Structure formats: structure tokens, C-alpha cells
Amino acid sequence: MTVSPFAEFAILLLVAAAAGALFVRLRQPVLIAYIVVGIALGPAGLGWVKAHDQVALLAQIGVTVLLFIVGLKLDLHHVRHIGPVALATGLGQLAFTIAGGFVLILALGKDVMTALYVAVALTFSSTIIIVKLLTDKRELDSLHGRIAVGFLIVQDLAVVLAMMAMSALRAPEAGATASGWAVAGSLAGRIVLAVLVVAVLMRWVLPRVVALMARSQELLLVFALAWGVGLAALGAWAGFSMEAGAFVAGFTLASTHFREAINARLGGVRDFLLLFFFIHLGAELDLSTLGQELWPALVLAVFVLIGNPLIVMAIMGYMGYRKRTGFLAGLTVAQISEFSIVFVAMGISLGHVNVQALGLTTLVGLITITLSTYMILYSQPLYERLAPWLGVFERQRPHRELAVDRHPPRSDESAVLVFGLGRYGSRLLRELRRQGVAAVGIDHDPEAVRELKRERLPVHYGDGENPDFVESLPLHDTRWVVVTLPLVSSTRALVHALRGAGYAGPIAVTARDEAALQELQRLDVQHIYLPFRDAAVHAAEHLVGVLTVPPASGANP
């Protein structure tokens, strides 16, 4: 029986939704589910999908929108403030992974061009997955979270430059030859011309055009899509790549006032269209090819899962960060990303590599994304197990983190110690000080400490999970300790360290949800605050009080 393309799309969406729900329950990114759906329903599986051209077109548009949004988020202000550690770590990890991966892939018997493409693909980590995981763990604004986002920006820039460079090396036509200098000169000339055109558009044209389009939110969305797809097509015509053109299109709008509105509206479009990219990818994979690449994929997966975090820890340790900060930041590069697969797929379209390279990269992606997701989710227990062996990645004096605070709290200023200076902890500290309580704040994030020091608040840098630091505190003069750390594991470690240091006074902790409350109730603590529930109860009591007061005569209820 012949099935219409519309019915095929309906089947694809239903199966993808069911598979995605299963993978979310397994705490895995849904993109893996989409690849599995593509393999299961494609020619290598049940063969249900016949509308290959339609799926491929949507996949192309999905990649375009993805690169457009990456460019849209890359505001010049953020580029200038990436910071030395993010830049050094990002470039160091790129150099190490490319060089080490290239040699390793050659040793596995691959040709030079395949080794080059796959080695470059191994360097890219998934910004989407990492930001989502860090947000779920409430670590996006932590020190290691900000550093990770910084070098993910470096990687995003690198992937676009890599795509532009490789597209300039497209397979020459029969009889045509080009020297390396000629290729480099041609690429440099086109880049200079593109930069000039983009600068003119960003300075004099686009702000007015976007302001005009923004009078209608629907029109703004249509314009953004048209601009991204249009420059993607122009980029391919000019000899760069479709992906590079889409990135530039987003970058030209990144400094406008409507960037966030465009990004918010395109997020759902991106996720929907990328579904077809990963389904198309899975449908194009040959299971026999995947079987042949299983052993090389396992070797490269181990290289990414272990090698990338190690190089990040080494660089951050050299720059003066603690081993814990380097370890948590290093885990974010223990996988390859959707960009890696897009990059190798582009190499196939340019005639540089064959489908085996794409199969190898996809297998590495499936393995590393699956395992690194759990590594990030359970980063704290993993660190506690490995900490004794990570001392080699920390200087005897980690000056970059210690520089923010050289003096521990004094006994005359610490009636209450507040550990964790996020939004709740910093607000609690301010309120206690306002009411005359001798409260002191402690956090292991140097930026948070610096910010509160500017307000002349008594705050100190320190890692509450380090027993040596806890023992240095004036605990004998402390009447209360309040712990507002976001992770239950961190709170547990700090409570144990306080009791181990001889502190017998009362401890209060915060629980963000019912699951955390149940775990924290097992600890030796005297009170558990529930910020979200307490705020809701307070708001409800206020509203009930307002509603029970009879309105004044003639006033609206």
C-alpha cells in the first residue's frame, strides 16, 4: 500500500515523540532518540520512510536555523568579554584534540582527509546540551558554568571558521589544480569582502530594517527566517558554505535590540526542524558501515571522554584554578556535538570524505553524548571519588581563585555564616545585615564574592566542601550556619565537614523541591527552608488578606 508523504510525516512525528519521551525519562538528550528513529524507520530498518527529499530539505533548513541562532547569540559585547581562561582553555582544547585525534585516527588506518575531518569534529561540544544540563542543575551562573559557556563560544566560532576553510578546499573539477597559497589567498579575499559587507549592513541598514519588521512579531519571525536562509544560500553561492552564511546572518542581527525576541521565537522552530536533520541522518546510515566503525568509534570515544576533560583541567590548573573547578568545567567537553555531525556531513557534500566518516562520527557522538550526560548529572559524586588523584592538576597555590580573598572571617563578625551567595543566599545576607545581625557570606565563586564586596558586605571566598577550609573558620563563635547551596550533594558534604570540624551548633539548609527535602531530612540539621514554597505561602496569605478586606464604598473590587 502506498503511503502519502503527509502520512509518513505523521508517523515520523508520532514515533519521534514516543522515543523522545522514553529518552527524556532516561535523562538523555532527545537528539539520540531522533537518530535511533531514523535508523529504525529508514532503509536500514523497517523502510517506512520514502519521502527522503522532503525530509532532507527540512533537515537543511534545520541546520541553517541552528547556525543562524548560534550567530544570533554571539553579541560583540560577549566576544570582547570571553576572558583569558575561556580563550586559553578553548584554544588549548581545540589544538590538543585536533592534533591528538588526527594522529590517533591515522593510526586506526584512516586516510588523511578523513582523519582531518573527524579530528576537527571531535573538538566540538554541544552548547545546547551543556547549557540545558547546567541550567537543570542550577550551575549555569557558577564559576565553572561561566567558564564552560566561555569556551563553548570559542568552539562555536571555531566550527564556523572550520566550515569556511574546508569549503574553500572543495574537491576541484577534473583537470583543475590549486595550490595551498591560492586557496588561502582566495579564502582571505572573500573573508575580507564579507567582513566589509557585513559591517556596512550592521551599521547602516539592518537596524532600520529590523525596527520596521518588528512592528509585527509574525513579520519579524518571517524576516529572520528569510534573512537566515537567504544568506545561507548566498554563502554557498559565494564559495563559503551554507552553514557559514547562516551563521553570518545571525551575527549581523546579534547587536540589535530585537535579538532576544527573534531568538525566543526561533527556538521552537529550530528544535522542530533539527528533528528532521537527525532522523535524516539516521535514515542515511548503513548498519553494516556502523558495524565496521564500532571499534574505531570506541577508541575515539574514550579519547574524547577522558582526553578532553584532562586537557581542560591541565590548562585551568596552570592558570591558577582549583582542581574542582577544572574538573567540573572539563566534564562539559567530554562529548561531541550536533555540529560535529553537521561538519562531517558537509565534508561528504564537498566530496572530501565518504559515508564511513559520517558513520564513525555519529557513533562517537552517540557514545560520548550518552555517557557524558550522566557524568555531568553526577559530577559531584564523581569528583568525590576521583579527587585524591586530581591533585596533579592543581597548583600548590591556586592564585586565580585565592586572589579574591586572602583573609578568613573574624570571630567578631560571624554570628551567622551563610554558605552560598546565589540569589537567595545573597538576599538573605543583605537582609540579616540590614537588621543588625553579624552575618558573613561565603562562596567559592570569585565573581560572586567580588560583586558583593563592591556593596561593602562581609563576604569571603572559600570552598565549603574542603574540610581544611571549614576547620579554619571561627566556628566556636558562630551561633548559626545557613547553607543555601543548590546541590544536595554539596550541602551534604558541607554539613559533614562542619560536624567533623567540631561545630555542634544549629544548621539550616535550603531545599528547592520535595525530592531534595526528603534527602536533607536525613542530615543532622535543625531547620530546612523551602524558598519557593515559603514564597508561595507568603503570597497566598497576602492575597487572602487583601481579598477578605471589604472594598471601600464606590471602589472597584
Sequence and secondary structure as in RCSB ss.txt:
>XXXX:A:sequence
MTVSPFAEFAILLLVAAAAGALFVRLRQPVLIAYIVVGIALGPAGLGWVKAHDQVALLAQIGVTVLLFIVGLKLD
LHHVRHIGPVALATGLGQLAFTIAGGFVLILALGKDVMTALYVAVALTFSSTIIIVKLLTDKRELDSLHGRIAVG
FLIVQDLAVVLAMMAMSALRAPEAGATASGWAVAGSLAGRIVLAVLVVAVLMRWVLPRVVALMARSQELLLVFAL
AWGVGLAALGAWAGFSMEAGAFVAGFTLASTHFREAINARLGGVRDFLLLFFFIHLGAELDLSTLGQELWPALVL
AVFVLIGNPLIVMAIMGYMGYRKRTGFLAGLTVAQISEFSIVFVAMGISLGHVNVQALGLTTLVGLITITLSTYM
ILYSQPLYERLAPWLGVFERQRPHRELAVDRHPPRSDESAVLVFGLGRYGSRLLRELRRQGVAAVGIDHDPEAVR
ELKRERLPVHYGDGENPDFVESLPLHDTRWVVVTLPLVSSTRALVHALRGAGYAGPIAVTARDEAALQELQRLDV
QHIYLPFRDAAVHAAEHLVGVLTVPPASGANP
>XXXX:A:secstr
    HHHHHHHHHHHHHHHHHHHHHTT  HHHHHHHHHHHHSTTTT     HHHHHHHHHHHHHHHHHHHHHH  
HHHHHTS HHHHHHHHHHHHHHHHHHHHHHHHTT  HHHHHHHHHHTT   HHHHHHHHHHTT TTSHHHHHHHH
HHHHHHHHHHHHHHHHHHT    TT    HHHHHHHHHHHHHHHHHHHHHIIIIIHHHHHHHHTTSHHHHHHHHH
HHHHHHHHHHHHTTS HHHHHHHHHHHTTTSTTHHHHHHHHHHHHHHHHHHHHHHHHHH  HHHHHHTHHHHHHH
HHIIIIIHHHHHHHHHHHTT  HHHHHHHHGGGSS  HHHHHHHHHHHHTTSS HHHHHHHHHHHHHHHHHHHHH
HHTHHHHHHHHGGG GGGS SS HHHHTT  S   GGG SEEEE  SHHHHHHHHHHHHTT  EEEEES HHHHH
HHHHTT  EEE  TT HHHHHTS GGG SEEEE  S HHHHHHHHHHHHHTT  S EEEE SSHHHHHHHTTSS 
SEEE HHHHHHHHHHHHHHHHHHS   TT   
